[in-house]
Amino acid sequence: MKLVALLLFIMVILTLINGLVFMKKLIKLQKENNKLLQKIAEKENINSNKKEDNAPMPHTELEKYKTQFMQNPYQPPK
């Protein structure tokens, strides 16, 4: 009976050690992943600063299109 308890205790200890090693590797991979994502985000920020094509439409221009539409409402094709 003591042999079974000893083997069970050894299994639990080995499982805990395995879990700790796995978590250390996982944390290391997550840090590397975060660094790579930050590099990608910085590149996108640099590109978006160069191109302002995707910027939202100014309020004045939106109002201009709205009044233009209201003057000539949409007529569905016959």
Secondary structure by P-SEA (a helix, b strand, c coil): caaaaaaaaaaaaaaaaaaaaaaaaaaaaaaaaaaaaaaaaaaaaaaaaaccccccccaaaaaaaaaaaaaccccccc
